[in-house]
Amino acid sequence: MRGCFTSHQCVAVSDRGWKGIKNGELLRLAEGQFDLFITADQSIRYQQNISGRRIPILELSTNDLRRILAAASLLQSAIETIKPGEFRQFEIP
């Protein structure tokens, strides 16, 4: 995904050494260091209290990289318009 968003810094959980950290703690860490949290975990809104978060959360409908890359321009638009604290589901065609 990094190649699609050259005007943004994209960092994977594994790049930060955060692999294995549960979503609640992961959101807390990300909130202090990033402007946006993108996930393909469709359970995050049920498993975590996302209300009151400052970091916007963009939930992708798939983790299929081919489909995500094909929808890069649509995804870029969603990234540019999401607001702080907003939770948004993004349907990948």
Secondary structure by P-SEA (a helix, b strand, c coil): cccccccbbbbcccccccccccaaaaaaaaaaccccccccccccccccccccccbbbbbbccccaaaaaaaaaaaaaaaacccccbbbbbbcc
